[in-house]
């Protein structure tokens, strides 16, 4: 299994790939943490933080991209979504 540092690097790389798509719609994303149970916690910024489609973007865009590149990850959640 990859080290926590390797996983973090891979997650950040995946986020960097999808970031331009979020920025194109006035949003952004940042990595908050990767928990011990391999849940990625992110923060959505700008338009992504208040968009009614943010959950769909998170699950169908961000989570799929991260889990495709880092299959060890169990889930991606946004810390600023109710």
N, C-alpha and C positions, 0 to 999 in steps of 0.2 A: 504494500500500500504506500502511496505517496505521503511525504511528510506534510505537515500543516503549511510550511512555507511554500512547498511546491504547489499544493492545492490553492493557496492564496494567489500565487502568481498566475495560475491557470484561470482562476475566476476573474481576476483583474483583466487578463487578456480578453476573455470572453465579453466582459462588460465594455471594454474599449472598442470591440467590434460592433456592438449594438448601440453604443452611445450616439454616433452620428444620426441614427434614425430617430432617437428620442429628441436630440437637439434640433432636428429639422422641424419637429412639431412644437418647439418652444420648451422642451423639458430637458431633464438630465437625470443621472443616477449616480449614486456613490455607494461603495461598499462600507457597511458599518462594522460587520464582524462575520466570522464563520464560527458557529458554535461547535462544541465538542461532539454533538450528534450530527455534524455536517449539514446543518441548516445555514443557508446564506441569508443574512439580514442586510437589506439595502435600504437606502432612503431615496425616494423619488423627489425631484426638485422641479420648480417652475410649473409649467402647464401639466406635467405628468402627476404632480401631487394633488391636483384638484380635478383632473379629467374624469368624466364618468366611465371612460373605457380603461382606466388605469389598471384595474384588476385583470382585465383581459390582456392588456399589454404585458403585465407582470407575469402571468401564467403562460400565455401562448407565445410570448416573445422572449422576455428576459430569462424565465426559468428554462424554457426549452433550449435556448442558446447555451446557457451555462451547463445544464445537465448533458447536453450533447458533447461538449468539450471536456467536462469534468464529471464523469458518471458516478463518482463517489458521493456527489452532493445529493442529499435526500429531498430538499425542498428549498424554495426561495420565497422569502416573505419581506414585505415592506414594513418598516417600523412606523411609518407615518400614515398608514391606511387603517381606517376603523373597521 
